[in-house]
Amino acid sequence: MRPTRAAMLLAATALTPALLLTAPAFAADGSTSTTPVVTTPATACPDVSAGTGTPTDGLTDDQVRAAVEDILTDADAGTGVLREANKALSGTAQDMRDFLDTGCRLAQAEDDSVAVAHVLAVATQNGDKRVAKTANAALDAGTPEALRAFLQTGYARAQAEDDSVAVAHILFVATQNGDKRVIAEANSVLDAGTADALSSFRWTGYRLAQAEDDSVYIVRMLTDPHISDAMYDAIQAVLDDGSPEALRHFRTVGQYEIDN
């Protein structure tokens, strides 16, 4: 076992309760966590990071107006940017220049702050500690640069770390429960180690793999020679339903509510 895998499994073990029947993103009642936010940082404002002067240097008033109007039609423009762009268009030529030179960047930071706060809320709900930590750091800094850096690069890196821990936890739980399909897929994903593979398994693949293992577990219950009629009927009903949520609920909760 590679050291990195061992470290992740060690972290996952600390998260695991005594009753090893559930794992991240798929609760015992069949519910799921909220899929992490997919961010598309707004890019409507002029970029002057690599140049000197201001965005409106050398532009005529007509060109300045056209630039503001272009921002209003930009699909990536956020609520704050659109609000301030409309204000600028309702003002003087200097108002429009001020918006392009400084106001747009500040309004974009406002939109970025809202986006980071949304990421933080979802990460907190999902227990994604690394994302929550880096999002809080960006919000505490509060600068346009810190907010933008988190949305453009920091968030993806942090989410991949949290997904790694979650998948390792899923693997640990599946190993205790003997869930062969989940074990095989979790190991494959951890071996691949890519952000896309980790995210896809955590939020989609795991649910389907767990359903296969739950189905096998429930079918084996039918081999019990002492099974009651009520349990037999309940098993047939859940197998006829066949949904991952129904299978998971029956295995972790429903079977214990039926007289055997």
N, C-alpha and C positions, 0 to 999 in steps of 0.2 A: 504493500500500500504506500502510495506516495506521501511524503510529509504534508503537502498541502491538503490532500484528501483527509489525512488523519486529523489535521488541525480543524478542518471544517466539521468533521464528525464529532470531535470533542466539543466544539461549540454547540452543535445540534443536540448532543446528549443533555446538556444543561437545560435545554428548553423543554425536554420531554417529560410528560406526566407519567404517573405509575400505570395508568390504563392506556396502553399504546394502540389506540384504535383510530386516532385522527392525525392529520398532518396539515401543514399550512395550506391555505387556499381551498380547503375542503373540510368543513366542519362536520361534527357528528350528526347534526340535524340536516345535512345535505346542502347547507348554504355555502356560498363562496365569498371570498374577500373581494374587494374592489380592485379591478385591474389597474396597475399604475398608469398615471397620466402620460399621454404621448404629447410632448411639447414641440411646438413649432415657433421658435422665437421670432417675433416680428422683425422685419428688415426694411420697413418702409422709409425710415429716416435716412438722410444723407450720411454716408460714412466718410469721416474725415480723419480716421485713426492713423492713416498712413501718409497723410498730407499735411500741408501748412495752411494757414489762413482760415477762412470760413467758407461754408458751402455756397454762399451767395456772392463771393468775390468774382467780379467780372460779369455778373449776370444783369441783364436789363430788368426793369420792373415787370415787363410782360413775361420774361423767362422765369422770374421768381414766382409769379402767379401760377404759371403752368406747372412748376415743380410742386407747389402746394396742392394743386388740383390732381396731379398724378398720385400724390400720397393718399388722397381721399378715395381713389379708385383701386388702391393697392389691397389685395386680399389679405395681406399679412399685417395690415395696420390694425392696432389694437384700439380699444374703446377710448382710452385717454388720448392717443395720438389723433384719432378722428375728431374728438371734441375740440382739441386745441387747433387743429387744422381749420376747422370750420370757423372758429373764432378769428383766426388770422385772416381768412378770406373776407370776413365781414369788416375788417379794420383797414388800416392804411398800408401802403407799400412797405413802410418800415416795420409794421406789425408782422407782415409776411416774411420779411427778411429775418426778423428776430426769431420767428418760429423755426425757420430752416436752420439758423445758426445755432440756437440753443434750446428753444422751446420744445422742438420735436424730440430731442434726446431726453429731456426731462420727462416728457409725457410718456415716452417709451419705457423709461425706468419705472414709471408708475404702473404701466401694464405688465412689465416684467415682475414687479413686486406681487401683483395679484396672481400671476401665473405660478410664482414660487410658493406663495401661500397655499394655492390649490394643491400643488405637489406635496407640500408638507402635510396637509389635512389627510390626503389619501395614504401617504406613507405612515402616518401615525395610526390610522385605522388598520393598516396591514401589518403593523409592527416592524416596519423597515427602518432599523435604527440608523444605518449609515446615511440613508437618504434624509431622514429627519435631522440628523446632526449637521449635514452639509447645507441643507435648506435653511436651517436656523442660523447658521453662520453667515450665509448670504444675506438673509433678512436683517441680521444684527449689523452687518457692515453697511447695508443700505445704499451703497453707491451703484450708479448705473453699471460700472464695470463688473462689480461682484455679482450682481443679479444676472447680468448677461452671461458671464462666464459659467455660472451654475446651470443656466438653461441650455447653453450650447454644448458644454462638455462635462461639467461636474456631476450633473444629475445622472447621466447615462452610466458613468463610472460607478457612482454610488449605488445605483439600482442593480447593476450587475453583481456587486459585492453582496447585497442583500439577497438577491436571487440565489447566489451560490450557497449561502447559509441555509436558505429555505429548502433548497433541493437536497442538501446534505441531511437536513432534519427529516425530510420525506424519506430518504434512503434509510436512515436509522430506524424510523418507525416501521417501515415496510419490512426491514430485516427482522425485527422483533415479531412481526405478525406473519412472516413467511409469505409475503405477497410477491411472488416471483416476477410478474410482469412489471410491477413498479420498480423492483430492484434492478432489473435488466435495463430499463429505460433511464432510471436515475443515474446509474453507473455510466451509461453511454453519454449522457449529457455532461456529467462531471468530467469525463475524459475529453470531450470536445472542448469544454471550457469557454465557449464563446457566449457573448452577451445574448445573442439571438436564441441560441439553443437553450440556455438557462431560462430565459423568459418564456419561451414557447412551451417548455415542459411544465414550468411552474403554473402557468395560467391556462393551459389547454391540454397538453399531453398527459399530465398527471391525472387529471379527472377521468380521462378515458382509460388509462392503464389501471387505475384503481377500480374502475367499474368492472374490468375484466377479472381482476382478482376477487372482487366482491362476489361476482357471479359464480366463480368456481367454488368459493367458500359456501355460498348458499345452496348450490346444487349438491354439494357433499352432505349437507344436513339431511337430505332426503334418504341417505343410506342408513340413517339411524333406525334400527328395527323397532325402537320404542317411541318413535315420533307420534305425537298426538294428531288427531284429525284436524284440530284447529291450527296447529303448526304447519301441517302439510298444506292445508288450504291457503294459509298466509304466504307460504313459500311459492306456491303456484301463482298466486296473485302478483307477487313482486317480480317474479320472473317474466310473467306476461307483460307487466309494465316495462321492465327492462331499462329504464332510464338510470343514468349514473346516480342521480339524487335518491331515487327510490331504493336502489340496491344498497347504497351507503347507509341510508337511514335504517333500513331493515337490519343490516348487519350490526350496526353500532347501537341501535336503540330498539327498533321494533320487535326483534326476536325475544327480547327480555320482557316484553309486555304481554306475551301470549303464554297461556298455560300449556305446558308440555306434558 
